[in-house]
């Protein structure tokens, strides 16, 4: 498992009864988590002194209950500093001083605008991008698809890449731009695009545009700006094949994330091996990603990632 264990402003404090107790900077939130099927004693004081609690409804969806929580606040993350031979495991390295800042706010479907477990991937690919930029003297071109509020975009830009950020939600792209400004990356070479990811890639093929690295974080289900339907089980394989065709002749990496139960690490590994390794060689690896839990010392699984690298 790849563990996002370098956070200072975020931590999972405890887990029990289908919920996780989290610290986001100065604030404590309780949110549902389907992985937490155990009922252990809720001894951490945060359970009784929370600032926000998302209650899931038996009819689907849910709603927030707030206890002295601001409408918006920020947390920061410092990217990993030192290259190492094995870039796939947990890291105890100090930060670079390249600090990313994220504006948070609770909104529908329990989210806050950030998936903190993805920090383990930010550290991995930012080192690859930094090495490439230093060795070639050029800025790698990175495409971030289903880019949400821009965590991966900011990590890539901070490491010296030119980034194309694509998401179907105008609100999410706006939020990502706010995060870039907060991180001191307002003038970084980032293209911000509100677009359906599949249609965008099809147009890039016709234009002949190529990218040195691609990050793909697809939802299980979604709709594009014009109602285009995305269902990951049906769409991910043809889209992976399609997207691989806009990689450069010597691409640097491809990152594929999944929060869908059926797409286990072995499935991600097989897809990347079949589509990318057969064409470019290189290395494929895949694993669950997770967050350490302070109270138990265990790790909470948070989906899976597959990585291909040159």
LUMMAR-145031 format. One line per 8 residues: number of its first residue (from 1); for each residue x negated, y, z negated of N, C-alpha, C. Coordinates in steps of 0.02 Angstrom, whole numbers. Atoms other than C-alpha are relative to their C-alpha. Layout:
% residues N
NUM = X/Y/Z/X/Y/Z/X/Y/Z | ...
% end
This chain:
% residues 310
1 = -42/-60/0/0/0/0/-44/63/0 | 34/-65/0/-57/178/39/37/46/-48 | -30/-35/56/-26/285/-113/-17/75/2 | 10/-73/2/-3/474/-116/-13/20/-73 | 17/-7/72/-95/493/-281/-41/63/-15 | 41/-59/11/-178/664/-261/40/63/-13 | -42/-58/15/-32/779/-299/-16/28/-69 | 3/-35/64/-50/909/-437/68/31/-17
9 = -64/-35/10/118/997/-413/61/-45/4 | -57/46/-6/225/842/-391/-18/-66/-34 | 10/68/25/246/676/-483/67/-33/-14 | -57/40/23/371/537/-513/-14/-16/-73 | 10/8/72/390/538/-701/26/-67/-25 | -30/62/22/503/386/-721/52/-22/51 | -51/27/-44/627/274/-630/44/-48/-40 | -46/46/34/782/183/-691/70/8/28
17 = -71/-1/-17/960/136/-643/17/34/65 | -15/-28/-66/952/185/-460/-21/72/8 | 20/-70/-4/872/355/-495/-74/8/-17 | 69/-17/17/700/435/-504/-1/69/-31 | 10/-62/36/645/573/-620/-64/31/27 | 57/-30/-35/529/694/-529/-15/69/-28 | 21/-69/15/428/849/-570/-22/32/65 | 18/-39/-59/422/974/-428/-25/68/-26
25 = 26/-61/29/306/1109/-493/22/6/-72 | -24/-13/68/389/1181/-648/69/-29/-13 | -70/21/6/556/1096/-620/8/-76/4 | -14/71/5/626/924/-659/66/-15/36 | -60/21/-36/748/840/-540/12/-74/-9 | -20/70/-2/844/677/-546/36/-12/66 | -29/15/-65/884/601/-377/9/-75/8 | -10/72/-11/953/433/-320/-56/-29/44
33 = 49/35/-41/833/304/-247/21/-73/4 | -26/68/-7/896/138/-175/-50/-54/-20 | 50/50/20/731/51/-218/2/-14/-75 | 2/7/74/758/76/-405/60/-42/-23 | -55/45/17/864/-77/-443/-5/-24/-73 | 10/21/69/800/-99/-622/33/50/-48 | -27/-42/53/878/-31/-782/-47/-4/-60 | 48/-4/56/735/13/-899/19/58/-45
41 = -17/-55/47/748/125/-1053/-23/68/27 | 16/-68/-23/753/310/-1008/-30/40/-58 | 31/-30/59/631/363/-1142/-34/67/15 | 33/-64/-15/549/508/-1049/48/58/-14 | -43/-56/20/615/674/-1115/31/36/59 | -26/-34/-59/640/737/-938/71/-20/19 | -68/22/-16/799/634/-920/52/45/-34 | -47/-42/38/881/747/-1050/-12/75/12
49 = 18/-71/-9/796/909/-998/-14/15/74 | 8/-9/-73/819/910/-809/26/67/22 | -23/-63/-30/844/1063/-699/51/-11/56 | -48/16/-53/944/975/-564/11/-74/4 | -18/71/-3/1035/810/-540/46/-9/61 | -42/16/-57/1101/743/-375/41/-62/-15 | -45/55/15/1253/633/-405/27/-29/65 | -27/32/-60/1295/509/-268/73/-18/-11
57 = -71/14/3/1479/487/-231/14/-71/24 | -19/67/-22/1561/316/-215/33/2/69 | -31/-8/-66/1646/386/-59/-51/19/53 | 53/-20/-46/1478/428/21/-21/72/-14 | 25/-67/14/1370/582/8/-10/11/-74 | 8/-17/70/1362/671/-158/-6/75/-8 | 7/-71/12/1329/839/-238/-50/12/-56 | 48/-20/50/1203/932/-344/35/29/-62
65 = -18/-33/63/1226/982/-526/-63/35/-24 | 60/-38/16/1107/1121/-578/0/22/-73 | 11/-24/68/1036/1168/-748/-61/47/2 | 54/-50/0/932/1328/-734/-52/-17/53 | 45/13/-56/858/1290/-563/6/58/49 | -5/-55/-48/813/1432/-443/24/-24/68 | -23/18/-67/884/1436/-268/-58/-25/43 | 58/18/-39/707/1417/-200/-63/8/-42
73 = 65/-6/33/531/1387/-265/-52/-35/43 | 53/27/-42/362/1328/-200/-46/-46/-39 | 54/41/27/232/1192/-230/-55/-3/53 | 57/1/-45/60/1168/-154/-34/-68/-1 | 40/61/-5/-51/1025/-96/-65/17/34 | 66/-12/-27/-238/1029/-63/-23/-62/37 | 20/57/-41/-296/918/80/-66/-30/-24 | 60/36/19/-430/788/50/-61/30/35
81 = 59/-36/-24/-607/854/73/-50/-42/39 | 61/34/-23/-735/720/109/17/-59/45 | -9/60/-41/-738/598/255/-29/-61/-35 | 26/62/26/-763/417/206/11/-55/51 | -3/53/-51/-785/255/300/69/-31/5 | -66/30/0/-618/183/248/51/55/-15 | -46/-55/8/-484/314/275/70/-22/-18 | -68/25/7/-335/203/237/23/-9/-72
89 = -20/14/69/-337/180/49/14/62/-40 | -10/-57/43/-292/291/-98/-65/37/-12 | 60/-41/5/-412/434/-129/-3/36/-67 | 11/-39/60/-486/514/-283/-40/63/16 | 42/-56/-20/-575/648/-182/33/66/-19 | -25/-66/15/-559/832/-225/28/32/63 | -28/-34/-56/-463/950/-115/-51/42/37 | 45/-38/-43/-540/1053/24/3/74/-16
97 = -14/-71/3/-474/1220/-32/48/21/55 | -51/-12/-51/-361/1208/122/67/-19/-29 | -60/14/40/-202/1223/22/62/13/42 | -64/-6/-34/-32/1193/99/53/19/-51 | -53/-22/45/117/1280/20/68/-14/32 | -66/21/-25/296/1216/37/54/34/-40 | -58/-31/31/454/1312/1/54/-53/-8 | -48/52/16/581/1199/-83/68/29/-17
105 = -67/-18/23/768/1210/-105/44/-62/6 | -43/58/-5/896/1076/-144/56/12/50 | -55/-6/-48/1017/1044/-2/32/-68/8 | -42/59/-6/1137/912/59/-40/-64/8 | 30/66/-5/1097/726/56/-63/-6/-44 | 49/7/55/987/745/-100/-69/28/14 | 68/-20/-19/838/820/-8/-21/67/-29 | 28/-63/22/724/962/-61/-40/35/55
113 = 38/-29/-54/636/992/105/-71/-27/6 | 68/27/-2/482/885/77/1/-74/-19 | 10/69/18/433/701/75/-72/-7/-26 | 68/-4/28/283/702/-44/-43/-61/13 | 40/60/-14/231/523/-5/-39/6/65 | 35/-8/-64/178/582/168/-69/33/-9 | 66/-30/12/27/670/89/-56/-49/14 | 52/49/-13/-69/507/104/-16/-4/75
121 = 12/-3/-72/-48/519/293/-32/66/20 | 31/-65/-15/-91/705/297/-76/-4/-12 | 71/6/15/-258/665/214/-36/-42/53 | 31/45/-49/-292/523/336/-13/36/66 | 10/-27/-68/-263/615/499/-35/68/-1 | 36/-64/2/-330/784/442/-75/-10/2 | 72/15/-4/-501/704/418/-20/-18/71 | 14/18/-70/-493/629/593/-1/63/44
129 = -4/-60/-41/-443/796/668/-60/46/-14 | 56/-43/17/-577/892/574/-65/-26/30 | 60/30/-31/-712/771/631/-1/12/75 | -3/-8/-72/-652/782/811/-14/72/20 | 11/-71/-16/-648/972/811/-73/19/-9 | 70/-16/14/-822/981/735/-47/-31/52 | 45/36/-45/-898/853/854/6/24/72 | -11/-21/-70/-821/920/1016/0/75/9
137 = -6/-72/-6/-805/1104/977/66/23/29 | -66/-15/-28/-625/1096/1040/55/-17/-51 | -57/14/44/-457/1097/953/41/-57/29 | -42/55/-25/-367/929/971/73/23/8 | -70/-15/-11/-190/940/1040/43/-53/-34 | -42/46/39/-62/862/922/73/15/13 | -73/-4/-7/122/828/953/33/-31/-61 | -36/24/58/233/813/800/74/-3/16
145 = -69/11/-20/402/737/842/43/-16/-61 | -45/5/58/553/740/724/-36/33/-60 | 51/-31/44/444/865/631/26/30/-64 | -31/-19/63/567/917/495/-26/69/-23 | 22/-65/27/498/1058/383/-75/10/6 | 67/-16/-22/322/1041/449/-59/-21/-44 | 57/21/40/216/952/319/-58/-25/42 | 53/26/-43/119/857/452/-26/53/47
153 = 21/-55/-44/115/1009/566/-52/44/-35 | 46/-43/37/31/1115/432/-66/-35/-14 | 61/37/13/-93/978/388/-43/-3/62 | 37/4/-63/-143/959/571/-29/68/19 | 24/-66/-17/-156/1146/601/-56/22/-46 | 52/-17/48/-258/1169/443/-66/-35/16 | 60/38/-18/-380/1038/509/-29/19/68 | 29/-25/-61/-410/1134/669/35/-19/64
161 = -36/22/-60/-279/1064/789/46/54/27 | -55/-37/-31/-163/1150/911/61/-46/-2 | -56/44/15/8/1082/864/63/22/37 | -67/-11/-27/173/1066/956/49/-34/-47 | -47/22/52/312/1050/826/70/-3/31 | -65/8/-32/477/979/890/50/-31/-48 | -54/28/40/638/953/794/67/25/29 | -65/-17/-30/821/954/846/38/51/-41
169 = -36/-46/44/874/1063/698/-33/68/-1 | 26/-68/1/852/1250/716/-17/21/-72 | 12/-17/70/864/1267/527/-65/-29/-26 | 61/33/23/724/1142/497/-62/33/30 | 57/-34/-32/609/1228/623/-12/68/-33 | 8/-63/35/643/1394/539/-33/-8/-68 | 28/16/66/602/1318/370/-75/-16/8 | 70/18/-12/440/1246/441/-42/63/13
177 = 36/-62/-13/389/1418/503/-11/39/-65 | 9/-32/65/418/1488/329/-56/-34/-40 | 54/36/34/304/1352/259/-68/19/30 | 63/-21/-32/171/1400/386/-22/68/-25 | 17/-66/26/179/1581/331/-25/-4/-72 | 20/7/70/169/1530/148/-68/-32/-8 | 64/35/2/17/1422/187/-57/39/34 | 51/-39/-35/-77/1562/276/-12/-23/71
185 = 7/26/-68/-48/1477/445/49/32/48 | -48/-34/-43/72/1602/519/-26/16/69 | 30/-15/-64/-51/1642/658/-36/-60/31 | 32/61/-26/-110/1462/685/31/-18/68 | -26/19/-66/-91/1388/861/52/-55/-4 | -56/47/7/78/1306/832/56/22/46 | -60/-12/-40/219/1294/960/60/-27/-39 | -60/20/38/388/1290/871/57/-10/49
193 = -51/15/-50/521/1203/975/61/-34/-31 | -63/32/18/704/1164/940/23/-39/61 | -14/40/-60/736/1019/1057/13/-72/-20 | -7/72/7/790/839/1074/-67/-32/17 | 68/26/-9/630/739/1055/-8/-42/63 | 5/43/-59/667/612/1192/-1/42/63 | -2/-42/-60/713/745/1320/-63/42/6 | 62/-38/-3/560/847/1272/-56/-42/29
201 = 53/43/-25/444/700/1302/10/-14/75 | -13/11/-71/528/664/1469/-22/60/42 | 21/-60/-36/496/844/1522/-76/6/0 | 73/-3/3/314/835/1464/-32/-49/50 | 25/47/-51/289/682/1575/3/32/69 | -7/-32/-66/355/779/1726/-50/58/8 | 47/-57/-2/244/928/1680/-73/-23/3 | 68/25/1/90/818/1664/-39/21/-62
209 = 34/-20/62/52/879/1487/-23/-62/-40 | 28/55/38/-55/768/1375/-20/23/-71 | 17/-15/70/-92/758/1188/-53/-49/-25 | 52/42/29/-240/692/1090/25/-42/-59 | -28/36/57/-133/635/944/75/13/-5 | -73/-6/6/51/604/910/21/-25/-69 | -30/17/64/146/600/746/75/-8/12 | -71/14/-12/320/523/749/33/-22/-65
217 = -33/14/64/436/525/599/76/-5/12 | -70/2/-23/604/468/671/49/-16/-56 | -52/18/48/765/463/570/31/-68/18 | -36/62/-14/866/304/555/57/13/50 | -56/-20/-44/1011/394/639/1/75/5 | -3/-72/-7/1030/567/709/31/21/65 | -26/-29/-61/1098/683/841/-43/59/22 | 38/-55/-27/1008/803/955/41/64/2
225 = -35/-65/-2/1054/988/983/64/-2/41 | -59/4/-43/1182/937/1116/39/-65/-12 | -38/60/17/1250/784/1027/-32/-65/20 | 35/62/-20/1120/659/1089/-6/-46/-61 | 0/47/55/1131/502/982/-67/-37/-3 | 62/38/13/976/423/905/15/-53/-52 | -5/55/47/986/252/823/-65/-38/4 | 70/20/-3/814/193/776/-10/-72/25
233 = 9/69/-21/838/5/802/5/-7/76 | -9/4/-72/894/35/982/-50/45/38 | 36/-53/-36/787/186/1023/-76/0/-9 | 70/-11/17/616/170/943/-48/-34/50 | 46/35/-44/537/40/1058/-7/34/68 | 9/-35/-64/576/124/1226/-29/70/-9 | 27/-67/10/534/293/1150/-75/-3/-14 | 72/9/12/365/230/1088/-37/-11/66
241 = 31/11/-66/325/166/1263/-2/65/40 | -3/-63/-37/381/331/1338/-51/50/-26 | 45/-50/30/281/437/1216/-73/-17/11 | 70/20/-12/122/336/1240/-26/25/67 | 21/-21/-67/120/394/1420/-23/73/2 | 25/-69/1/82/575/1368/-61/8/-44 | 64/-3/35/-74/530/1270/-55/16/50 | 57/-16/-42/-239/594/1338/-40/-64/16
249 = 39/59/-20/-369/478/1415/-37/-32/-59 | 33/25/60/-461/462/1249/35/27/-62 | -38/-27/56/-329/491/1116/-33/-16/-67 | 31/6/66/-375/509/934/40/-44/-48 | -41/42/45/-229/434/837/74/5/20 | -73/0/-5/-44/391/835/26/-23/-67 | -29/16/64/56/392/674/75/-9/8 | -71/16/-4/228/310/664/26/-15/-70
257 = -29/9/67/331/326/504/70/-31/6 | -66/29/1/486/229/456/28/-1/-71 | -37/6/63/612/245/315/58/-48/7 | -53/48/-14/722/109/389/-21/-69/-25 | 16/63/33/728/-55/293/-24/-53/50 | 18/52/-47/717/-164/449/-67/9/34 | 65/-12/-32/557/-84/513/-56/-5/-52 | 52/13/49/431/-163/397/-69/15/31
265 = 67/-14/-27/242/-130/412/-21/-47/56 | 19/47/-53/219/-289/515/33/16/67 | -35/-19/-61/348/-227/641/-34/61/31 | 35/-59/-25/262/-57/655/-67/-20/30 | 66/23/-24/94/-145/675/7/-34/67 | -9/36/-63/160/-257/813/14/49/57 | -16/-48/-53/233/-111/910/-61/40/21 | 59/-39/-17/74/-8/900/-53/-43/33
273 = 48/45/-31/-33/-158/942/18/-12/73 | -24/17/-68/73/-198/1095/-4/60/47 | -4/-58/-44/94/-22/1162/-66/37/6 | 59/-43/-1/-68/65/1112/-66/-38/2 | 65/35/4/-207/-57/1066/-16/-37/65 | 13/35/-63/-185/-157/1227/-24/48/54 | 19/-50/-50/-207/3/1326/-64/36/-17 | 56/-43/19/-335/101/1226/-53/-35/-44
281 = 44/31/49/-418/-27/1111/12/32/-68 | -8/-34/64/-451/49/941/26/-45/-55 | -19/34/61/-380/0/773/72/13/-18 | -69/-6/24/-203/-34/712/3/-24/-72 | -12/21/68/-153/-41/530/68/26/-21 | -66/-21/23/13/-28/439/8/-23/-72 | -11/16/71/70/-28/258/60/39/-26 | -47/-41/37/203/30/139/-37/62/-25
289 = 27/-58/34/176/205/72/38/9/-65 | -33/-4/65/214/246/-108/-26/57/-43 | 17/-51/49/206/364/-256/-9/-32/-69 | 10/28/67/134/323/-428/53/25/-48 | -50/-17/51/257/323/-574/-36/6/-67 | 38/-12/61/185/401/-731/20/-46/-57 | -22/36/59/292/310/-859/-20/-74/1 | 12/72/-5/261/133/-795/-69/-18/26
297 = 63/16/-32/97/146/-703/8/-39/65 | -14/36/-62/180/59/-556/5/49/58 | -5/-42/-59/204/124/-379/69/-9/30 | -66/2/-31/373/169/-304/-7/-1/75 | 5/2/-73/384/113/-121/45/51/32 | -37/-55/-32/441/251/-4/-2/-6/76 | 2/8/-72/448/178/170/-65/-31/23 | 59/31/-29/310/121/287/-29/45/54
305 = 35/-37/-53/182/193/407/-42/-48/41 | 45/36/-44/93/122/557/-49/50/32 | 51/-45/-26/-71/198/617/-40/-34/55 | 50/20/-50/-168/177/778/-53/54/3 | 54/-50/-6/-338/262/788/-53/-25/47 | 50/16/-49/-474/268/916/-62/-33/-31
% end
